[in-house]
Amino acid sequence: DAGITQSPRYKITETGRQVTLMCHQTWSHSYMFWYRQDLGHGLRLIYYSAAADITDKGEVPDGYVVSRSKTENFPLTLESATRSQTSVYFCASSGGTSGRTDTQYFGPGTRLTVL
Amino acid sequence: QQQVKQSPQSLIVQKGGISIINCAYENTAFDYFPWYQQFPGKGPALLIAIRPDVSEKKEGRFTISFNKSAKQFSLHIMDSQPGDSATYFCAARKNSGYSTLTFGKGTMLLVSP
């Protein structure tokens, strides 16, 4: 089905391990985003991308790495996971050339637990 | 610095009642204010949005009221239903070029039968 998908949906890892969360969208949207959702903090932007090979930091980028070699994919990597990175991660995308008022479409989320 | 302050954190409303969620912002450069609705286990989805050139926008039972001078906006859910039980996020976006959304911390709404 068309849309935005995330994998895995659930992940348990250990402190210090590298983990990559995948995001794929079939709309050819220009913009893609990674958020983390934590109780009491709402949605916080980690990184975003305006197009392939263009990425920029959000509010909480430390400890995360992103890449975007293809328009449809936007993986998020935790290079050395820490317990504080236990969270629910959402990927989103939006289309349009300006993106200023375009709706952001969210994926189903990945629940990550770091032991 | 929290740029969009949302209240209350949680809200319980009886079926048929009016649910009201408030947001306040500080940055006058914001010019687009969406509300997102999130059901448990799902990603957020756009519910309704407003630009500051109007004071109110209504879509079905959902209404955004906007007060530019007070830098506040609110979501009203009329005739609240148990199916409206969800977390609601207000957000804001700046008017300069492309910029990202700044979200409030969310309100968990429970509509009791």
gemmi code that builds the backbone of each chain (N, CA, C; Angstrom):
import gemmi

chains = {
    "A": [
        ("ASP", (0.836, -1.194, 0.000), (0.000, 0.000, 0.000), (0.868, 1.240, 0.000)),
        ("ALA", (0.381, 2.288, -0.621), (1.103, 3.540, -0.627), (1.045, 4.161, 0.753)),
        ("GLY", (2.033, 5.023, 1.053), (2.018, 5.686, 2.339), (3.407, 5.794, 2.913)),
        ("ILE", (3.449, 5.900, 4.212), (4.729, 6.002, 4.905), (4.835, 4.859, 5.898)),
        ("THR", (5.908, 4.123, 5.827), (6.097, 2.967, 6.676), (7.390, 3.104, 7.464)),
        ("GLN", (7.396, 2.461, 8.612), (8.579, 2.450, 9.475), (8.894, 1.014, 9.863)),
        ("SER", (10.186, 0.736, 9.964), (10.586, -0.590, 10.436), (11.878, -0.484, 11.218)),
        ("PRO", (12.052, -1.334, 12.253), (11.017, -2.219, 12.783), (9.973, -1.436, 13.555)),
        ("ARG", (8.884, -2.074, 13.941), (7.890, -1.400, 14.762), (8.296, -1.423, 16.235)),
        ("TYR", (9.010, -2.439, 16.620), (9.501, -2.569, 17.987), (10.956, -3.034, 17.935)),
        ("LYS", (11.753, -2.468, 18.832), (13.169, -2.838, 18.861), (13.665, -2.732, 20.289)),
        ("ILE", (14.355, -3.782, 20.721), (15.031, -3.749, 22.006), (16.512, -3.910, 21.731)),
        ("THR", (17.309, -3.039, 22.292), (18.744, -3.106, 22.083), (19.466, -2.833, 23.399)),
        ("GLU", (20.757, -2.949, 23.363), (21.542, -2.715, 24.572), (22.357, -1.433, 24.441)),
        ("THR", (22.680, -0.865, 25.567), (23.506, 0.340, 25.596), (24.798, 0.123, 24.825)),
        ("GLY", (25.125, 1.099, 23.989), (26.364, 1.043, 23.227), (26.237, 0.446, 21.840)),
        ("ARG", (25.146, -0.213, 21.562), (24.966, -0.818, 20.236), (24.480, 0.221, 19.236)),
        ("GLN", (24.788, -0.051, 17.981), (24.277, 0.789, 16.908), (22.939, 0.227, 16.429)),
        ("VAL", (22.000, 1.105, 16.199), (20.700, 0.663, 15.704), (20.213, 1.651, 14.657)),
        ("THR", (19.598, 1.120, 13.614), (19.066, 1.960, 12.541), (17.573, 1.749, 12.419)),
        ("LEU", (16.858, 2.850, 12.409), (15.423, 2.837, 12.197), (15.156, 3.284, 10.763)),
        ("MET", (14.289, 2.538, 10.091), (14.039, 2.796, 8.679), (12.719, 3.528, 8.478)),
        ("CYS", (12.699, 4.377, 7.463), (11.487, 5.093, 7.078), (11.403, 5.122, 5.563)),
        ("HIS", (10.241, 4.782, 5.047), (10.050, 4.727, 3.597), (8.706, 5.345, 3.256)),
        ("GLN", (8.705, 6.243, 2.252), (7.438, 6.828, 1.809), (7.307, 6.678, 0.298)),
        ("THR", (6.066, 6.480, -0.124), (5.802, 6.193, -1.542), (5.191, 7.382, -2.276)),
        ("TRP", (5.091, 8.540, -1.623), (4.469, 9.699, -2.249), (5.450, 10.582, -3.025)),
        ("SER", (6.748, 10.284, -2.932), (7.782, 11.160, -3.502), (7.767, 12.540, -2.873)),
        ("HIS", (7.391, 12.597, -1.595), (7.431, 13.865, -0.864), (8.860, 14.363, -0.757)),
        ("SER", (9.002, 15.683, -0.860), (10.339, 16.275, -0.769), (10.882, 16.224, 0.656)),
        ("TYR", (10.017, 16.533, 1.615), (10.474, 16.713, 2.986), (10.199, 15.485, 3.840)),
        ("MET", (11.174, 15.143, 4.664), (11.007, 14.053, 5.618), (11.570, 14.475, 6.966)),
        ("PHE", (11.005, 13.887, 8.009), (11.318, 14.324, 9.378), (11.432, 13.109, 10.291)),
        ("TRP", (12.240, 13.251, 11.319), (12.275, 12.287, 12.413), (11.968, 13.019, 13.715)),
        ("TYR", (11.000, 12.456, 14.459), (10.636, 12.977, 15.771), (10.800, 11.870, 16.803)),
        ("ARG", (10.985, 12.273, 18.036), (10.854, 11.344, 19.140), (9.730, 11.837, 20.046)),
        ("GLN", (8.992, 10.890, 20.592), (7.873, 11.240, 21.457), (8.095, 10.648, 22.831)),
        ("ASP", (8.137, 11.502, 23.816), (8.336, 11.092, 25.195), (7.280, 11.759, 26.057)),
        ("LEU", (6.819, 11.012, 27.069), (5.800, 11.550, 27.977), (6.317, 12.827, 28.625)),
        ("GLY", (5.515, 13.850, 28.569), (5.904, 15.111, 29.171), (6.685, 16.031, 28.258)),
        ("HIS", (7.096, 15.512, 27.110), (7.870, 16.323, 26.165), (7.184, 16.478, 24.811)),
        ("GLY", (6.158, 15.722, 24.576), (5.475, 15.814, 23.297), (6.337, 15.291, 22.161)),
        ("LEU", (6.230, 15.927, 21.012), (6.994, 15.547, 19.820), (8.167, 16.505, 19.665)),
        ("ARG", (9.342, 15.955, 19.597), (10.539, 16.778, 19.414), (11.257, 16.356, 18.139)),
        ("LEU", (11.611, 17.337, 17.348), (12.236, 17.089, 16.059), (13.716, 16.734, 16.243)),
        ("ILE", (14.121, 15.633, 15.609), (15.514, 15.197, 15.708), (16.307, 15.714, 14.500)),
        ("TYR", (15.876, 15.342, 13.317), (16.468, 15.773, 12.065), (15.377, 15.899, 11.022)),
        ("TYR", (15.657, 16.679, 10.008), (14.768, 16.728, 8.868), (15.571, 16.859, 7.582)),
        ("SER", (14.864, 16.622, 6.480), (15.524, 16.639, 5.174), (14.600, 17.306, 4.172)),
        ("ALA", (15.141, 18.241, 3.412), (14.348, 18.954, 2.407), (14.360, 18.235, 1.058)),
        ("ALA", (15.328, 17.368, 0.850), (15.455, 16.643, -0.417), (16.579, 15.631, -0.246)),
        ("ALA", (16.759, 14.776, -1.250), (17.862, 13.820, -1.190), (19.175, 14.571, -1.000)),
        ("ASP", (19.980, 14.064, -0.115), (21.308, 14.606, 0.202), (21.285, 15.960, 0.907)),
        ("ILE", (20.111, 16.394, 1.367), (20.018, 17.637, 2.134), (19.361, 17.330, 3.472)),
        ("THR", (20.116, 17.471, 4.546), (19.584, 17.210, 5.879), (19.955, 18.346, 6.816)),
        ("ASP", (19.188, 18.493, 7.886), (19.475, 19.551, 8.852), (19.018, 19.112, 10.233)),
        ("LYS", (19.671, 19.679, 11.249), (19.385, 19.329, 12.624), (18.080, 19.939, 13.094)),
        ("GLY", (17.421, 19.200, 13.993), (16.253, 19.724, 14.662), (16.583, 20.127, 16.076)),
        ("GLU", (15.639, 19.930, 16.966), (15.778, 20.370, 18.356), (16.698, 19.465, 19.170)),
        ("VAL", (16.683, 18.144, 18.898), (17.429, 17.193, 19.730), (18.258, 16.236, 18.872)),
        ("PRO", (19.275, 16.713, 18.140), (20.010, 15.861, 17.202), (21.146, 15.029, 17.808)),
        ("ASP", (21.578, 15.361, 19.020), (22.763, 14.708, 19.579), (22.560, 13.213, 19.737)),
        ("GLY", (23.527, 12.443, 19.239), (23.480, 10.989, 19.354), (22.820, 10.306, 18.173)),
        ("TYR", (22.370, 11.098, 17.223), (21.670, 10.557, 16.051), (22.382, 10.965, 14.759)),
        ("VAL", (22.260, 10.102, 13.749), (22.801, 10.390, 12.428), (21.730, 10.038, 11.402)),
        ("VAL", (21.612, 10.855, 10.369), (20.660, 10.561, 9.303), (21.369, 10.633, 7.956)),
        ("SER", (20.724, 10.043, 6.978), (21.185, 10.131, 5.601), (19.964, 10.086, 4.709)),
        ("ARG", (20.136, 10.591, 3.491), (19.016, 10.511, 2.553), (19.585, 10.449, 1.134)),
        ("SER", (19.935, 9.245, 0.752), (20.493, 9.041, -0.588), (19.391, 8.928, -1.636)),
        ("LYS", (18.199, 8.509, -1.218), (17.055, 8.422, -2.126), (15.879, 9.193, -1.527)),
        ("THR", (15.075, 9.796, -2.368), (13.957, 10.607, -1.906), (13.036, 9.839, -0.978)),
        ("GLU", (12.823, 8.553, -1.263), (11.813, 7.799, -0.530), (12.268, 7.242, 0.809)),
        ("ASN", (13.571, 7.260, 1.075), (14.082, 6.653, 2.302), (14.803, 7.668, 3.181)),
        ("PHE", (14.605, 7.532, 4.489), (15.237, 8.471, 5.418), (15.575, 7.709, 6.704)),
        ("PRO", (16.660, 6.942, 6.713), (17.006, 6.164, 7.904), (17.594, 7.021, 9.024)),
        ("LEU", (17.308, 6.610, 10.235), (17.832, 7.270, 11.435), (18.707, 6.266, 12.179)),
        ("THR", (19.950, 6.639, 12.458), (20.887, 5.745, 13.133), (21.286, 6.299, 14.485)),
        ("LEU", (21.189, 5.430, 15.474), (21.741, 5.728, 16.788), (23.092, 5.038, 16.815)),
        ("GLU", (24.155, 5.789, 16.800), (25.483, 5.206, 16.635), (25.922, 4.410, 17.855)),
        ("SER", (25.566, 4.862, 19.029), (25.890, 4.165, 20.273), (24.734, 4.438, 21.235)),
        ("ALA", (23.766, 3.537, 21.225), (22.515, 3.787, 21.936), (22.723, 3.984, 23.436)),
        ("THR", (21.945, 4.888, 23.985), (21.943, 5.142, 25.429), (20.518, 4.978, 25.963)),
        ("ARG", (20.392, 4.765, 27.264), (19.069, 4.552, 27.849), (18.154, 5.755, 27.624)),
        ("SER", (18.742, 6.931, 27.573), (17.938, 8.139, 27.375), (17.322, 8.206, 25.977)),
        ("GLN", (17.766, 7.321, 25.095), (17.190, 7.277, 23.754), (16.023, 6.299, 23.658)),
        ("THR", (15.658, 5.688, 24.775), (14.433, 4.905, 24.816), (13.258, 5.838, 24.555)),
        ("SER", (12.482, 5.528, 23.524), (11.438, 6.460, 23.112), (10.606, 5.817, 22.013)),
        ("VAL", (9.584, 6.531, 21.591), (8.861, 6.171, 20.379), (9.288, 7.151, 19.293)),
        ("TYR", (9.717, 6.609, 18.181), (10.239, 7.433, 17.088), (9.246, 7.460, 15.929)),
        ("PHE", (8.958, 8.657, 15.477), (8.054, 8.827, 14.348), (8.781, 9.476, 13.183)),
        ("CYS", (8.537, 8.918, 12.022), (8.971, 9.515, 10.785), (7.770, 10.204, 10.160)),
        ("ALA", (7.994, 11.311, 9.461), (6.917, 12.028, 8.783), (7.427, 12.543, 7.449)),
        ("SER", (6.499, 12.827, 6.558), (6.880, 13.414, 5.279), (5.852, 14.461, 4.883)),
        ("SER", (6.290, 15.393, 4.057), (5.365, 16.378, 3.501), (5.832, 16.738, 2.099)),
        ("GLY", (4.857, 17.107, 1.257), (5.180, 17.367, -0.134), (5.146, 18.837, -0.450)),
        ("GLY", (5.230, 19.180, -1.686), (5.143, 20.568, -2.105), (6.499, 21.209, -2.206)),
        ("THR", (6.577, 22.247, -3.012), (7.858, 22.908, -3.236), (8.228, 23.807, -2.073)),
        ("SER", (7.251, 24.466, -1.458), (7.576, 25.353, -0.343), (7.490, 24.633, 0.982)),
        ("GLY", (6.535, 23.742, 1.077), (6.380, 22.998, 2.315), (5.875, 23.817, 3.474)),
        ("ARG", (5.572, 25.079, 3.260), (5.264, 25.935, 4.405), (3.965, 25.562, 5.072)),
        ("THR", (2.975, 25.190, 4.266), (1.720, 24.838, 4.915), (1.314, 23.412, 4.594)),
        ("ASP", (2.226, 22.659, 4.056), (1.881, 21.284, 3.715), (1.714, 20.430, 4.951)),
        ("THR", (0.741, 19.563, 4.893), (0.488, 18.626, 5.971), (1.660, 17.673, 6.119)),
        ("GLN", (2.004, 17.389, 7.359), (2.982, 16.338, 7.619), (2.228, 15.036, 7.864)),
        ("TYR", (2.641, 13.992, 7.139), (2.024, 12.679, 7.289), (2.974, 11.798, 8.088)),
        ("PHE", (2.456, 11.250, 9.167), (3.286, 10.488, 10.083), (3.185, 8.989, 9.829)),
        ("GLY", (4.295, 8.316, 10.053), (4.313, 6.866, 10.039), (3.744, 6.316, 11.335)),
        ("PRO", (3.707, 4.989, 11.468), (3.098, 4.353, 12.648), (3.992, 4.350, 13.875)),
        ("GLY", (5.257, 4.685, 13.703), (6.156, 4.762, 14.850), (6.965, 3.502, 15.074)),
        ("THR", (8.114, 3.689, 15.717), (8.962, 2.592, 16.178), (9.192, 2.779, 17.669)),
        ("ARG", (8.830, 1.770, 18.429), (9.075, 1.828, 19.881), (10.424, 1.208, 20.166)),
        ("LEU", (11.360, 2.034, 20.613), (12.729, 1.579, 20.871), (12.994, 1.557, 22.367)),
        ("THR", (13.502, 0.426, 22.833), (13.904, 0.293, 24.231), (15.391, 0.003, 24.275)),
        ("VAL", (16.110, 0.805, 25.043), (17.553, 0.604, 25.206), (17.801, 0.139, 26.641)),
        ("LEU", (18.315, -1.077, 26.758), (18.546, -1.660, 28.093), (19.940, -1.334, 28.627)),
    ],
    "B": [
        ("GLN", (13.797, 26.708, 25.732), (12.663, 27.635, 25.677), (11.497, 26.967, 24.927)),
        ("GLN", (10.381, 26.854, 25.651), (9.240, 26.208, 25.042), (8.484, 27.251, 24.252)),
        ("GLN", (8.420, 27.091, 22.960), (7.828, 28.119, 22.113), (6.325, 28.008, 21.986)),
        ("VAL", (5.791, 26.809, 22.207), (4.344, 26.611, 22.151), (3.934, 25.898, 23.442)),
        ("LYS", (3.146, 26.579, 24.261), (2.722, 26.038, 25.544), (1.286, 25.556, 25.426)),
        ("GLN", (1.057, 24.307, 25.793), (-0.253, 23.683, 25.636), (-0.802, 23.287, 26.995)),
        ("SER", (-2.108, 23.509, 27.160), (-2.768, 23.115, 28.408), (-4.213, 22.749, 28.133)),
        ("PRO", (-4.801, 21.872, 28.963), (-4.177, 21.149, 30.059), (-3.394, 19.939, 29.541)),
        ("GLN", (-2.670, 19.274, 30.417), (-1.953, 18.058, 30.052), (-2.927, 16.927, 29.795)),
        ("SER", (-3.998, 16.874, 30.578), (-5.012, 15.845, 30.397), (-6.381, 16.439, 30.688)),
        ("LEU", (-7.379, 15.790, 30.128), (-8.727, 16.334, 30.194), (-9.727, 15.192, 30.140)),
        ("ILE", (-10.686, 15.224, 31.053), (-11.776, 14.243, 31.027), (-13.084, 15.004, 30.817)),
        ("VAL", (-13.819, 14.587, 29.796), (-15.071, 15.250, 29.436), (-16.149, 14.183, 29.287)),
        ("GLN", (-17.342, 14.518, 29.698), (-18.439, 13.570, 29.512), (-18.933, 13.612, 28.070)),
        ("LYS", (-19.437, 12.489, 27.634), (-20.009, 12.391, 26.282), (-21.047, 13.491, 26.088)),
        ("GLY", (-20.919, 14.176, 24.946), (-21.835, 15.263, 24.651), (-21.342, 16.626, 25.107)),
        ("GLY", (-20.313, 16.654, 25.916), (-19.774, 17.918, 26.425), (-18.818, 18.581, 25.438)),
        ("ILE", (-18.307, 19.719, 25.844), (-17.362, 20.468, 25.007), (-15.951, 20.297, 25.572)),
        ("SER", (-15.039, 19.889, 24.716), (-13.636, 19.770, 25.113), (-12.900, 21.008, 24.608)),
        ("ILE", (-12.099, 21.605, 25.484), (-11.357, 22.804, 25.099), (-9.885, 22.620, 25.459)),
        ("ILE", (-9.034, 22.800, 24.483), (-7.584, 22.695, 24.675), (-6.963, 24.010, 24.212)),
        ("ASN", (-6.076, 24.530, 25.024), (-5.512, 25.846, 24.757), (-4.018, 25.788, 24.439)),
        ("CYS", (-3.591, 26.690, 23.572), (-2.177, 26.829, 23.274), (-1.799, 28.301, 23.217)),
        ("ALA", (-0.593, 28.592, 23.643), (-0.068, 29.950, 23.593), (1.312, 29.915, 22.971)),
        ("TYR", (1.637, 30.932, 22.223), (2.946, 30.991, 21.579), (3.579, 32.340, 21.844)),
        ("GLU", (4.885, 32.404, 21.639), (5.619, 33.630, 21.920), (6.143, 34.296, 20.651)),
        ("ASN", (6.466, 33.491, 19.659), (7.127, 34.007, 18.467), (6.114, 34.562, 17.472)),
        ("THR", (6.145, 35.855, 17.227), (5.192, 36.474, 16.310), (5.467, 36.120, 14.856)),
        ("ALA", (6.555, 35.408, 14.597), (6.856, 34.960, 13.232), (6.049, 33.719, 12.849)),
        ("PHE", (5.366, 33.115, 13.818), (4.535, 31.955, 13.489), (3.336, 32.414, 12.668)),
        ("ASP", (3.029, 31.655, 11.605), (1.878, 32.059, 10.797), (1.031, 30.888, 10.302)),
        ("TYR", (1.233, 29.735, 10.885), (0.433, 28.558, 10.506), (0.313, 27.705, 11.749)),
        ("PHE", (-0.938, 27.360, 12.111), (-1.197, 26.705, 13.385), (-2.075, 25.478, 13.167)),
        ("PRO", (-1.457, 24.296, 13.051), (-2.244, 23.068, 12.891), (-2.474, 22.370, 14.226)),
        ("TRP", (-3.494, 21.566, 14.256), (-3.735, 20.653, 15.374), (-3.643, 19.228, 14.831)),
        ("TYR", (-2.929, 18.384, 15.575), (-2.805, 16.984, 15.208), (-3.478, 16.116, 16.268)),
        ("GLN", (-4.061, 15.012, 15.800), (-4.767, 14.074, 16.668), (-4.019, 12.737, 16.605)),
        ("GLN", (-3.796, 12.144, 17.768), (-3.075, 10.878, 17.804), (-3.828, 9.865, 18.655)),
        ("PHE", (-4.181, 8.737, 18.035), (-4.795, 7.638, 18.757), (-3.695, 6.709, 19.270)),
        ("PRO", (-3.986, 5.984, 20.349), (-2.960, 5.093, 20.928), (-2.399, 4.134, 19.892)),
        ("GLY", (-1.077, 4.046, 19.851), (-0.409, 3.125, 18.944), (-0.317, 3.601, 17.509)),
        ("LYS", (-0.749, 4.810, 17.255), (-0.733, 5.356, 15.891), (0.125, 6.613, 15.830)),
        ("GLY", (0.442, 7.010, 14.617), (1.120, 8.279, 14.438), (0.118, 9.423, 14.440)),
        ("PRO", (0.573, 10.647, 14.749), (-0.322, 11.797, 14.704), (-0.845, 12.032, 13.294)),
        ("ALA", (-2.020, 12.631, 13.201), (-2.618, 12.965, 11.911), (-3.233, 14.352, 12.001)),
        ("LEU", (-3.091, 15.114, 10.914), (-3.637, 16.468, 10.905), (-5.137, 16.438, 11.106)),
        ("LEU", (-5.609, 17.285, 12.022), (-7.033, 17.372, 12.310), (-7.636, 18.622, 11.676)),
        ("ILE", (-7.030, 19.748, 11.942), (-7.522, 21.036, 11.459), (-6.400, 22.048, 11.606)),
        ("ALA", (-6.400, 23.084, 10.763), (-5.337, 24.090, 10.824), (-5.899, 25.470, 10.523)),
        ("ILE", (-5.187, 26.505, 10.977), (-5.651, 27.871, 10.779), (-4.490, 28.796, 10.478)),
        ("ARG", (-4.726, 29.824, 9.676), (-3.774, 30.902, 9.470), (-4.260, 32.095, 10.282)),
        ("PRO", (-3.379, 33.011, 10.672), (-3.768, 34.108, 11.572), (-4.617, 35.199, 10.930)),
        ("ASP", (-4.941, 35.080, 9.643), (-5.778, 36.097, 9.021), (-7.263, 35.869, 9.309)),
        ("VAL", (-7.593, 34.762, 9.968), (-8.973, 34.514, 10.396), (-8.983, 34.229, 11.889)),
        ("SER", (-10.120, 34.482, 12.529), (-10.195, 34.294, 13.976), (-10.799, 32.956, 14.358)),
        ("GLU", (-11.416, 32.294, 13.392), (-12.044, 31.024, 13.703), (-12.133, 30.162, 12.446)),
        ("LYS", (-11.976, 28.862, 12.651), (-12.160, 27.912, 11.562), (-12.887, 26.703, 12.117)),
        ("LYS", (-13.908, 26.291, 11.412), (-14.737, 25.182, 11.886), (-14.775, 24.077, 10.850)),
        ("GLU", (-14.608, 22.842, 11.319), (-14.748, 21.670, 10.466), (-15.511, 20.618, 11.258)),
        ("GLY", (-16.790, 20.511, 10.942), (-17.631, 19.575, 11.676), (-17.739, 19.979, 13.139)),
        ("ARG", (-17.415, 19.064, 14.032), (-17.498, 19.353, 15.464), (-16.244, 20.038, 16.009)),
        ("PHE", (-15.248, 20.223, 15.165), (-13.960, 20.773, 15.603), (-13.827, 22.222, 15.156)),
        ("THR", (-13.449, 23.089, 16.089), (-13.290, 24.506, 15.803), (-11.981, 24.999, 16.394)),
        ("ILE", (-11.234, 25.771, 15.600), (-10.071, 26.480, 16.136), (-10.477, 27.934, 16.324)),
        ("SER", (-10.202, 28.468, 17.503), (-10.358, 29.894, 17.767), (-8.973, 30.496, 17.900)),
        ("PHE", (-8.768, 31.628, 17.248), (-7.433, 32.227, 17.192), (-7.486, 33.669, 17.663)),
        ("ASN", (-6.624, 34.019, 18.616), (-6.541, 35.380, 19.133), (-5.119, 35.883, 18.894)),
        ("LYS", (-4.949, 36.640, 17.801), (-3.613, 37.067, 17.406), (-2.987, 38.006, 18.429)),
        ("SER", (-3.761, 38.918, 18.971), (-3.201, 39.896, 19.913), (-2.730, 39.224, 21.192)),
        ("ALA", (-3.441, 38.196, 21.615), (-3.056, 37.476, 22.832), (-2.066, 36.357, 22.543)),
        ("LYS", (-1.828, 36.090, 21.272), (-0.946, 34.997, 20.849), (-1.407, 33.677, 21.457)),
        ("GLN", (-2.698, 33.421, 21.269), (-3.281, 32.190, 21.791), (-4.209, 31.580, 20.744)),
        ("PHE", (-4.316, 30.271, 20.766), (-5.293, 29.598, 19.934), (-5.778, 28.353, 20.662)),
        ("SER", (-6.995, 27.967, 20.349), (-7.584, 26.865, 21.091), (-8.384, 25.965, 20.161)),
        ("LEU", (-8.523, 24.730, 20.598), (-9.316, 23.728, 19.891), (-10.560, 23.436, 20.732)),
        ("HIS", (-11.698, 23.536, 20.087), (-12.964, 23.215, 20.739), (-13.554, 22.002, 20.037)),
        ("ILE", (-13.917, 20.995, 20.816), (-14.589, 19.817, 20.268), (-15.999, 19.819, 20.835)),
        ("MET", (-16.941, 20.083, 19.963), (-18.348, 20.124, 20.385), (-18.916, 18.713, 20.410)),
        ("ASP", (-19.917, 18.494, 21.280), (-20.579, 17.181, 21.346), (-19.522, 16.070, 21.366)),
        ("SER", (-18.611, 16.150, 22.312), (-17.505, 15.191, 22.377), (-18.019, 13.760, 22.480)),
        ("GLN", (-17.324, 12.878, 21.773), (-17.692, 11.465, 21.703), (-16.546, 10.591, 22.219)),
        ("PRO", (-16.872, 9.393, 22.709), (-15.796, 8.499, 23.158), (-14.747, 8.262, 22.084)),
        ("GLY", (-15.130, 8.270, 20.834), (-14.193, 8.100, 19.725), (-13.227, 9.263, 19.548)),
        ("ASP", (-13.493, 10.370, 20.248), (-12.572, 11.511, 20.200), (-11.440, 11.352, 21.210)),
        ("SER", (-11.520, 10.339, 22.056), (-10.472, 10.102, 23.053), (-9.153, 9.855, 22.341)),
        ("ALA", (-8.205, 10.716, 22.587), (-6.928, 10.690, 21.871), (-6.022, 11.740, 22.506)),
        ("THR", (-4.801, 11.813, 22.002), (-3.896, 12.894, 22.395), (-3.911, 13.946, 21.296)),
        ("TYR", (-4.023, 15.178, 21.688), (-4.085, 16.290, 20.740), (-2.856, 17.179, 20.914)),
        ("PHE", (-2.249, 17.503, 19.783), (-1.075, 18.369, 19.772), (-1.376, 19.631, 18.972)),
        ("CYS", (-1.094, 20.776, 19.562), (-1.084, 21.983, 18.762), (0.333, 22.176, 18.227)),
        ("ALA", (0.459, 22.954, 17.183), (1.771, 23.206, 16.589), (1.770, 24.578, 15.931)),
        ("ALA", (2.961, 25.033, 15.595), (3.101, 26.326, 14.927), (4.294, 26.275, 13.991)),
        ("ARG", (4.203, 27.077, 12.924), (5.291, 27.140, 11.943), (5.587, 28.587, 11.610)),
        ("LYS", (6.866, 28.918, 11.422), (7.261, 30.280, 11.104), (6.938, 30.621, 9.665)),
        ("ASN", (6.897, 31.917, 9.373), (6.521, 32.364, 8.040), (7.702, 32.615, 7.125)),
        ("SER", (8.917, 32.291, 7.556), (10.093, 32.583, 6.738), (10.569, 31.324, 6.030)),
        ("GLY", (10.434, 31.299, 4.723), (10.885, 30.159, 3.941), (10.225, 28.888, 4.418)),
        ("TYR", (10.936, 27.764, 4.263), (10.401, 26.536, 4.822), (10.927, 26.382, 6.237)),
        ("SER", (10.073, 26.072, 7.161), (10.552, 25.817, 8.506), (9.750, 24.683, 9.100)),
        ("THR", (10.251, 24.171, 10.162), (9.652, 22.998, 10.763), (8.528, 23.377, 11.717)),
        ("LEU", (7.748, 22.391, 12.091), (6.684, 22.591, 13.070), (7.260, 22.519, 14.475)),
        ("THR", (6.787, 23.412, 15.334), (7.082, 23.345, 16.758), (5.807, 22.883, 17.448)),
        ("PHE", (5.896, 21.744, 18.150), (4.711, 21.153, 18.761), (4.593, 21.531, 20.228)),
        ("GLY", (3.333, 21.622, 20.693), (3.088, 21.664, 22.116), (3.304, 20.269, 22.693)),
        ("LYS", (3.206, 20.153, 24.020), (3.515, 18.882, 24.663), (2.367, 17.890, 24.626)),
        ("GLY", (1.213, 18.309, 24.154), (0.111, 17.381, 23.993), (-0.887, 17.390, 25.141)),
        ("THR", (-2.126, 17.043, 24.810), (-3.207, 16.908, 25.790), (-3.882, 15.566, 25.580)),
        ("MET", (-3.937, 14.774, 26.636), (-4.630, 13.491, 26.551), (-6.085, 13.711, 26.916)),
        ("LEU", (-6.959, 13.482, 25.949), (-8.396, 13.676, 26.141), (-9.076, 12.333, 26.320)),
        ("LEU", (-9.872, 12.239, 27.365), (-10.703, 11.056, 27.575), (-12.148, 11.507, 27.641)),
        ("VAL", (-12.963, 10.965, 26.763), (-14.383, 11.261, 26.758), (-15.107, 10.062, 27.363)),
        ("SER", (-15.706, 10.287, 28.503), (-16.362, 9.178, 29.198), (-17.769, 8.961, 28.649)),
        ("PRO", (-18.180, 7.696, 28.523), (-19.483, 7.376, 27.928), (-20.659, 7.882, 28.760)),
    ],
}
model = gemmi.Model(1)
for chain_id, residues in chains.items():
    chain = gemmi.Chain(chain_id)
    for i, (resn, *xyz) in enumerate(residues, 1):
        res = gemmi.Residue()
        res.name, res.seqid = resn, gemmi.SeqId(i, " ")
        for name, pos in zip(("N", "CA", "C"), xyz):
            atom = gemmi.Atom()
            atom.name, atom.element = name, gemmi.Element(name[0])
            atom.pos, atom.b_iso = gemmi.Position(*pos), 0.0
            res.add_atom(atom)
        chain.add_residue(res)
    model.add_chain(chain)
structure = gemmi.Structure()
structure.add_model(model)
structure.setup_entities()
